[in-house]
């Protein structure tokens, strides 16, 4: 079982990541893209992450 501090830290990190992706897509005027295949979803996330870096 995870400690409460670990759960809280994990949630804060998730919120930060989601906020960063939202800001990235707004800055680039990118509309939401919905993928049905796992490999395309992973590729989409990877490309956004690389763009952020």
Secondary structure as GFF3:
##gff-version 3
##sequence-region A 1 53
A	DSSP	alpha_helix	4	27	.	.	.	ID=ss1
A	DSSP	alpha_helix	38	52	.	.	.	ID=ss2
###
